Amino acid sequence: MGFAVLLLISLLWGSSFVAIKVAAGAFDALDIASGRLAVAAVCLGGAAVLARARVPMDPGVWARLLALSLAGQMAPFFLLGVSGQLTASSSSAMMMAAVPLITFLAGRLFRDGDPWTLRAWLGLGIGFLGVLMALGWPGPSDAGSASDWLGKGAALLAAGGYALGTLISRSLAGRVGLTATVATTMTLSAVLMGGVWLVLHGGDLLTGGPAPDGAGPDPTATLALVLLGLINTAGVYFVYFWLIRREGPTFASLNNYLVPIFGVILGAVILGEPVQAQALAGLALVLLGIAVVRVGAVTGRRDKHGMGRTPRRHHDMVEPTHKLSNTQPNSREN
């Protein structure tokens, strides 16, 4: 059951890149990010109210929640909207394979963690070589163009935002419940991004500014945007929380390795985007690099703490990508 749910979560998060690409046909990046956040915030906020989830009135906690909103939600959602306008959805999905590597690298640079080893350096080298190969993967049209490179770069920056959000969320583990954390950060993100949208587009809204080609919103793109917020963002969190409680955060974090694969496959099947050998080779190298680093980290912990179960505070070196990561499976919903 747990594995089937893991596949479902990876499928839903992987399909978000297709939804972004479809929505980008009629909306700009700010529209996509604002709409996605607004829909998700309403759903998750309602769930938090029903669950009576609370956030401690601690300035330090709220500072981390704000940082998580900015780095782990607002920035990546906007950047993925930019990527959706400039490159293939499968290219955007491919860049997400770098999240675990960036998380590991940043965690070792800015936090106490496992010591650097030859295996860690080797894994990072292999992984980032795979990222470079993926960056050189031609898009489905106008291959190798400046816009295609910019789109892939935006997605890679989004991956960096998700990795930073992972590190920030670790400091919230055990202090704020799952539902309270994600509902609060999503609401903060929606309010802040909505404010930016009003500053830039509020005039057109009040004056009934011109629609492109004199037409209203495209129904397909609008549906994709609504589903992106409702299913690919809010809905999947509920399933994800269930998986964490049932199987634990380490097992749930395995979606890191599956989301890019599903994203590439769905882009090819649904949107007809070509998948080239160089892209598959790059993805394989990234996954191989993650495996090398992860095995080295686990081995190092066993050597440090002795044979047996790794202490609870040391989870795997990677955590879920677009989401909260290091929350304990038995955390109370305060």
Steps between C-alpha positions, in 0.01 A plus 500: 500500500775743595687447173183554297437829683862603443452444128175700509671794671788491251253484213305800628807713562651386171186598310518852642757589232251407229233714668743793522587465132132498399419797725799691359324506165264769630645631828831658594722368779357736762144396410593132532675538834228725646215280383666181614571641844153650542319175423735295718482746789119487509501119506781456750382788716156345521653167600706672770190667643310171508797328664539790747866517410694775672835670460695602813516877547877493490675767290772253412248250367321765295830624357573145380149463361542823304839387370348167398221682315743721310769244418304176485173608338482849350834498322477143361138538389580821314820360347320187382242725338783674317645164405163383369491792260853451369572127483340157496323365807730198490801732515358669810437162660853388420648788699314385812733200516762743632300576818645218713854583389459871573341416835791278596760754387331795672440299814870417528607858432261679735405239760671243715484163333694201383866569417612536142626176352642390168170319434305821560720697260473223242120488529466876472730505198300229324170669585597846382646355182155355442344842562732654240399233250135571574558872451632426153194297412327670201141609546222377274523809283766761426752268664794665668350848482569762763141477629532122536815540708336770710202275562721217619700742713181628663397144583845432647467811717158372609669175601740706711203670666342166584833382647526814713140450611592148606777628725274767651222250567740278694528770764121491540484124555332416831406865566210540257266230371485400135160650424570822689834551329390445142170689542673798658782520248265452206274777630794733554623424150156558348458835675847625409486377140147635467625838617770500235241401239271786603784753481591389147157408360256677728456788257388270220263324740332825603481645151417178322828508313532340159506123480739342248343501154181633651416158645427378851711247693564175316279228660765229477772716651263619773406142586868403509573787740212407732600133503862603562397669825223259599654161418872541431560731796231478770354156431829317482602640840217313670617173344858586583418562867327162516808331354731669752285383791473147365849436361714780645683795341792296368277281285291800390816683389556237230268706279809715431625232264166430333355847432748591219444162335123541502537859379705393198267211416182707531647782292570250222166319525261792555673785320697301244834642613797303362726319744859477382773262609707782648215595733454143620874463552506822702213384719668163553823671608313724745326201658830310512668796670221520758535127569877530548465794741213341689678169551807684623295709744321198643825304532664794675219524754520128577874527555448797729213364707575130476306231324128516535231751430605852411396750769160653436632851450712388204267438210618434148712766339209610283146596576192553286542764233211745474393437853573477868765253564633406836184500708472201728230251403340529843506878522197645667277733306521785751 
